[in-house]
Amino acid sequence: MLDKLLVGICTLSLVTSLTFGAQGVKFYIGNGDKEEAFMDMVNNKISTIGFVMTDSHGRINDAYKAKWGNEYKTVKGVKTKNDEYDSSFKETLDNIGFFSIANNKIVEPLLEKEPTLGVFTPFNFLIYKAKGEDKTYVGHVMPEVMLDIAGVKDQNVRSKFIGSFTKLDAMTQKNIGSNIKISDYKALPDKPMMRFEIPFDRAGGVEEFTSDFQAKFEKKFEENKYIIAGFKNIKDEMEAEGMKFDRFDAYWVYSLCHFRFSEGIFNQGRPDAGVFAPCSMYMYIDKNTNKLMVGMPRLSTWDAVMDLKDKKMVDSLYALDKEITKIMIELGAKEI
């Protein structure tokens, strides 16, 4: 992967690729600590350009330190030994935060044509600052990459989705910094998505099935040390906003995180890979069908786009791909 730093760019139209690879991720770089400016942007400004924040997970570096970096912890005023203390833990970040956002009015109607786009509805808007570096990075996966991972072919959908990032990028450049870093990559894996289907009996009712399945899904993943980092009921949101969403009986998206896995990458040298986290898993039921359709990007796409060199990191990606598939099969899913 070739990184190129474009310094002093005044307009996004001047950003061009100097390599033969495809553009993978984009970061806007601001001098100094830009946390305050970023939080003002996500809390108060992005709504003015059509974006909504589904879930926010700020300063996760503090949570890493609390969990593994402190020998003692205080619970209800009582200081006790932290059983999860890891003497090898090293704090490398001043800040890393994951903010799930989406432009509902533009993107959600596109899901009726290309429902797999749910794997990036919402997508992560990442901020990080490494210790010892007086710069803040804010960025996201390039929309073209999101579309390619999701397997979206419809050119009208692709054009509208890519266009939804124009105002967000302009706002980020204005509020964070005009220095831009774009990372290139060679190719995605042959199968960038994991996909499943889960049959069910409609006679029992769609709502009853979805409620029961969601409870089992959350319990099963939490038992395997995953965190349910977000939930977006797209069907309900569409109807609440007065938009038709007639293709589906149900459509929702989970965001998943494995805390130890994430620390092993983001706090150990590759915070930029956090643009792919947390992982979004869509689930939908087409009208009058008896199958729940499920999809999520394989974590192996992280390696393909971010070019992770560390073998331990890469192995952990592929291990989670296998584990997630195993959990879904245990929940009654068939891989397709």
N, C-alpha and C positions, 0 to 999 in steps of 0.2 A: 504494500500500500504506500502510495506516495502522498505526503502531506504538503500542501502549499499554503503559505501564509500570504494573504493579500492585504497589504498595509495601506491605510489611508484611502480606502475606497469611498467615494462619495455617493455613488448610486449602485443599486444592485445590478443594474444592467451591465456594469463594467466587470462583473465577476465572470471569468471564463476559465474553462479547463485547459491546462497546459499539458495534459497527459492523454494517453489513449484509453485510460480506464474510465469507468463510470463514476459519477460523484455519489458518495455514500452518505456522509453526514456533514452538517454545517454548524460551525460555532462562531458566534460573535464574541469578540474579546474586548473587555474593558479594563483599563488600568485601575489598579487598586481594588478595594472591596466594593462590589456592586450589589450586595445582598439587599440593601434598602431600596435601591432603584428597581431591582427585579421584583421584590415583593409588592411594591407599589404598582408595578406594571400588571402582574397577574391578578392582584386583588381589585384594582380600580380601573385599569385602562383597557385590557384586552376585550372586555365586554362591549366596549364602544366600537369594536371592529368585528363583532359577531361571535367571538369565542366565549365559551363557558368553561369553568374549571370544575371537573367532576370530582377529583380527589387531590389533596395536597399532602405531601410528605416532605416537610422541610427539615433541614439540618439532620439528616440521617447519620452523619458522622458522629453527632453527639450520642445517638443511640448505640452505635458501634462501640464507642468508648465506655458507655455505661454498662454494656453487656459483657464485654471482654477485657476492657482496659483498666477497670477499677478492682482492686483486690478486695475492697469492702463495699457494701451497699447499706443504705439506710432505709428501713421500712417502718413507717409509722413512728419515726423518731428513734428507732432502735438500730444501732450499727451492728451489722452482722457480716460474716465472711461471704464473699461472692463465690458461689460454687462454680460459676462459669468463667471465672477469671482466667485469662490466658497470658502467661508471662511473656510470650513471644509477640503479643499484640503490639503494633506500632501505629501510632496516630499519624496519618499522612495528609489529612485534609482539614482545612479550615472550615469548609462547607461543602456539602453535596445535598441537593434536594430534587425530588421527583414530583412534577406537577402534571397531572393528566388533564389534557384540554382537548376540546373539539369545537368545530364550527357547525353547530347542529343544523341550522337552516340550510347551509350549503351541502353538508356531507350526508346527513341522515336520509334525505330523499334519494341519494345515489345508491343507498343500500338495497333498495328494491330491485335495482338492475344488477348490482354486484354485491351481494350480501357478505362476501368474504372480506370486504373492506372493513368490516367490524373489528378486525385484528389491529387496526390503528384508529378506532373510534371509541375511546379517545386515544391519543398518542402522548408520549412523554415529552414535556418541555423541561429540559435539564439545566440546572445550574451547578457549577462546582468551582472551587478554588483550592489549589494545592498549597500545603505549607511551604514556605520559603519562596513562593512565587507571588509577586504583587500584581496578579492578573486574575480576572474572573471570566469564566467561560459560560456562555448560555447558548444552547442549541438544540437541534432535533435531527432525526433521520430525514434525509431528503425525501420529498413526497413521491418522486419517481421510484425510489427504492421500496417505499411502503406499497405502492401499487404493484410492483413486480413481485414482491414477496406474497402479496395477497392473490396474485394471478389475475389481476384486473386487466381485461383486454379492451373493453368498450372505450373508444377514443373520446367520446363525449364525457364520460365519467372521469377519465384520466385528466382531461383538460380542466374540468371544473374543480376537481380535487387539487390539482397543482396550483390553480389560480387562487384557491382559498388561503394559500400561504403568503401571498404577496404583501398584504397589509401587516401580517404578523412579523414578517422579516423586516419590513421597513420600520415598524415600531421598535423591534429589538435593537436594530442598528442605532436608532435615535437615542434609546434609553440606556443601552449597555456600552456600545462602542462600535466604531466603523471598521476596526480591524477584523478581517474574516478569515477563518481557517476552514478549508474544505478538504476532506479526506476522500481519496479515490479507492476503488476496489476493482477486482478483475471480474468476478462472476459470483452469482448466488449458487447455493447447492442445487442439485437436480430436483430435490423435493424440499423447497423452503418452508412448506407448511405441513403440520400434522393435522389430519382431518379424521373425524369420527361421526358415526351415526348411532343413535340409541332409539330402538323401537319402543313404542308404548301403546297402551290400549286407550283409545279415545273415549270409549264408553264410560271410563271413570272420570272424564272431564279433563280438559287441558290445564285449567288453573290448579286442580288438585295434583296433577302430575308434576307441573313445574315447581310448585311449592315443596312437594316431597323430594323431588330431585335436587333442588337447590340446597335443602337442608342436608341431604346425604353428601352432596358434593363438597360443601364447606367443611363438614365434619371430617370427611376422608382426607382432604388436603391438609387441614390443620393437624390431624393426627400424624401426618408425614412431615411436619415442621414447616409447612408453607403458611404464609400470611395472606389472607384475603385483603389485598391492598386497595380494592375498589370494586364498585358495582354500579353499572349504568343500565337502567331499564329503558332501552331506546323506544320500545313500543309505547310505553306509558308517556314518555317525554314528547313523542311525536303527537300523540292524541291531545296532550295537555296544551300543546302549542297550536292546535287546530289544523294540523297537517294530516293528510291521509297516509295511511301505512297499511293498505289493504292486503298486501301480499302475505303478511305474516299473522299467525295467531299469537305469537310471542317472539320477542327478540330482546336479548340482554347480553351484556358484556361483563365478564369478570376480569379483574386485574390481580395477578398472582405474583408473589415475591417469596423467595427462599432466603432468609436473612443471612445465614452463614455463607451461602454461596455468593450472595451479592458482596459481602464484605471481602471475600477472597479475591474478587476482581476489582471492585471500585476503590477499595481502601488499600489495595496492594499493587498500585501502579497504573491501573487503567480506568480512571473515573470517567473518561470519555465514553466508554462502553455503556454507561448508564443511560444513554439516549434510548436504548432498547428496553429499559426496565421502567415499571414492572411489565410483565408479559400480559397482553390482552388476549382473552379467549372468548370468542363470540359463541352464542348459542341461540338458535332460532328454530321455530316450527313454521313451515309453510302452511298456508291456509288448507284446511281439510286433509292434512296428511297425518300419518302416525309415526313420524320420525323426528327426533331432535337432532339437528345438525350442529356439529361442533368443530371449531377450528382455532388454531393458534400457530404463530410462527415457531419453527424449530429454533432452539437456541444455537444450533450450528450456524444459523445465519449471522450471529454475532461474530463468529470467527471469520466467516467469509468477508463481511463488510469491514470489520474493525482490525483484521489481521493480528489476532492475538498470538504473540510469540511464546508465551509461557505455557509449557506443557501441562502443568497442573491446572491452569485456568481452562485450557482447551478441553482437557479430560472431564472437568466438572460440567462443562456445557453438554457434552454428549451423554454424560451420566444422567443429567436431569431430563434430557430428551427421552431416554429410556424409562426413567422413573415415572414421568408424567404419563407416558403411554400406558405403562403398567397400571397406574392408578385409574385411568379412564376405563381400561378394560375391566378392572375389578368393579367399576360402577355400572357395568353392563354395556359398554360401548364396543362397537366394532370399528376397527381402523379401516379407512377407505383411501 
